[in-house]
Structure formats: C-alpha cells, structure tokens
Amino acid sequence: MDDPGGVEHGEHPAETIGREFLEETGLTVTVGELLYVGSDRRTVPLKAGMDVVDLHTVFSVCAVTSVVGEMRAEQDGSMDAPAWIPIAELARTPLLNTTKEILDNLLCCLCSAVIPVGR
C-alpha cells in the first residue's frame, strides 16, 4: 500500500487530481474548475493503544470530465471498491462526515445554479 494521497512536492494540484484518479480508480480524467475548498481537523490514533495526532487537512474539489478507462480497485492500496453513486442514492449511502459536508455544499450550489428563477 502506498502513502495516502496528496500533492507531491512541486506538483500542481490539478496534476495531483489526475494522478490520484488514475492510481485509485484506473480512470483518466480531465480536471475542470475548482468547485469547493474545505478544511477538516480531527484527532486520530497513530496505532492502536498509542498516542494520537492532531490532524488538519485542507482539500479542494474540482469538476472532472472526459472520464476514460475501466474502473477498478486501487492496486495494492486502500481503495477497494470505487463506484459511481447516483445522486438519488446518496442519502442512503454511508459517508464520512467530511464527505457528506462536501456533497451537501456542492449539491446546494448545483441546484441553485440550475433552477431558473422567474421568467
């Protein structure tokens, strides 16, 4: 298993997204506009029964298009079952709190952008 995903030294964040998509799902994507920037802070154990670390992550979410390839599990990694989930099923899908927050914000923005007001 490789190190958790992240921006490598000298790498542009858009390159990171493309690389991570390919590594974790087997899909090649074209990275589009920045949709969301967030922050998450939590205390996590280093190992069972050991000290904890105060972990703070800052993350960005971008649109992706031109998805090419066959979706697969990450080779020798932690992503074992990538899948496309229809929006209608998200409410019934177990998600991390941070992931739920991101999706709630994105869906709110998308809905307000697509629904015309007035005539």
N, C-alpha and C positions, 0 to 999 in steps of 0.2 A: 504494500500500500504506500502511495506517495504522500508527501506532506499535504495538508489541507490547502485548498485553492487560495489564490491570492495574486496580487500584482508582483511580478518578478522585478528585480532591480533593473531600471532602465526601460521597462515595458510600458507602453501606452495602455490605459485601462480598456480601450476598445479591443486591443490585441489580446488582452487577458480574457475578455469575454469569449472571443472566438476560440482561443486555445482551450479554455475550460469546457466550453460546449463540446468541442471535439473529443477531449480527453474523457469526459464524464458520460457522454451520450453517443459518441460516434457520428454526431451531426455537424456539418459545416454550415455556419450561418454568416449572414452579412449583418453587422452591427449598425443599428439606426440611432435615432435620437434618444437623449437622456430623458427618462420618464420620472425617476424618483431617486432621492438621496436620503438615506436613513442612518440611524445610529442605534446600537444595541449594547447594553452593558449588563453583565451578569457575573456571578461568582461560580466558577466551575472547578471541580476536583482535578488535580493533576493525575492522580491514580487512586484507586480505591483505598480508603483509610489514610490517605496522605494529605498534605497541605492543599489549600485551594488557591486559585489565582483570580485576580480581578481582571476579567477580560472585557475589553472595549473594542467593538468593531464598527467601522464606518463602511457603508456599502452603497452601491449605486445600481439602479436597474435601467437597462436600455431596451428599446424595441429591437427585435431581431427579425430579419426577413430572409428570403432565399434559403430556406432550410433544405439541405441536400444530404442524402445518405440514409443508412438504415439505423434506426435507433437500437442501441444495445446497452447492456450494463457496462459500467466502468471496468476496464481491465485491471485486475489487481488493486481495486480501490474500494471506496465506501459507497458508491452509487450503484446499488444492485438492481433497481427496478425503475428506470426513468419511464415516464408515461405522459401523454397529453391528457389533461383532465378538462372535460367540458365545463364551462362556467356554471352551468346549472347544477353540477355535482360538487362544487367547491364547498358549499355549506355542510355537506355530509362527509367531507374528506378530512381526516385528522391532519392538522398542520401545526407547526411550531408557531408560537405567539408572534414572533417577528415576521414570519412568512404571512400569517393572517393579516397583520397590520399593513404590510406592503400591498397585498392583494386588495384589501379594503380601500386603501388610498387610490390605487390605480383604477379600480372599478368605478369608484366615485368620480374620478376625473374623466374617465372614458364615457360614462353615462351622461355627465353634464355637457360633454363636448359633442355628443351625437344627437341628443334630443333637442330639436328645434323649439324655440320659444316664440310664440306669437306667429305672425304671418309674414 
